[in-house]
Amino acid sequence: MTRVAIQGEAGSFSHAAAIAVFGPDTRIVACVTFEDLFRAVEKDDADRGLVPIENTLAGSVHENYDLLSAHSLHVVGETALRIRHCLVARPGGTLGDIGRVASHPVALAQCRRFFTEHPALLAVPAYDTAGSVHDLMAGTLAADAAIASALAARLYGAAVLAEGLEDHPENYTRFLVVAREPVPVWGASKMSLVFTLPNTPGALHRALRVFAARDLNLTKIESRPLPGRPWEYLFYLDVAGDALESTHDALRELRTFAPMLRVLGVYPDRAALSAATATHS
């Protein structure tokens, strides 16, 4: 049984993603923060960590890009989960009984249209989607309902009053799977890396050109501030394609002028397959 560290409570969307990747018998290691998640994997309290890295509506999860750089874990896989937000209440409750609705701020932000259409409802920020349902059923939530997954409602014995509260149906979250050790790269078709560049004109153009010259597709580019060095940045790239020899050739050239370069992981690209399967769990 695989032990998978997630941020948040059982029943969260991270939990649903873990089930999709590792199966229904997955043992969830619930962590309060993303930092705790990384440490759980490092200390062997979990075999894998499932890290949300970007959402199609909310954008990048910058904290987790920073943690990938700060920790020595390896990216060994990825998946994408269709996010379906549900209005969850105590059994027997109705929409007319609700005045305050609690959830994680990101979930609330993804359901703005719902609150516009129901102006009498007050959105209440909470630390976690599934945790809001847990606290609702425990009687400790300062709200009458929560926005969370159907999985959370099922786990905690709550009722789903409405589904599909998200503003846009194309609402997916991409997760990275992290581990203490890399995995064999047979069948791998994606690489994630981080590097720095000299603060000189054209440096970024030169870096990107080493991939373009080899017809390598960059599926993600992200920059983050470099701690302790104002106005300097770390650059994150995801490189897709089966031609890993061309990728390694590009890295050899990039290393000739990048002061720091680290490959975060080489792994199969499963995002398209996962995103194609909508989940209602």
SULDA-V697831 format. One record per run of one state. SS is the DSSP state (~ for helix, > for strand, _ for the rest). FROM is the first residue (numbers start at 1). TO is the last residue. If there is no record, write none. Layout:
SS/FROM/TO, SS/FROM/TO
//
This chain:
_/1/2, >/3/7, _/8/12, ~/13/22, _/23/26, >/27/31, _/32/33, ~/34/42, _/43/47, >/48/55, _/56/58, >/59/60, _/61/61, ~/62/70, _/71/73, >/74/82, _/83/85, >/86/89, _/90/94, ~/95/97, _/98/99, >/100/104, ~/105/109, _/110/111, ~/112/117, _/118/121, >/122/126, _/127/128, ~/129/138, _/139/144, >/145/148, _/149/149, ~/150/156, _/157/158, >/159/163, _/164/171, >/172/179, _/180/189, >/190/195, _/196/202, ~/203/212, _/213/216, >/217/225, _/226/232, >/233/240, _/241/243, ~/244/255, _/256/260, >/261/267, _/268/270, ~/271/275, _/276/281
//
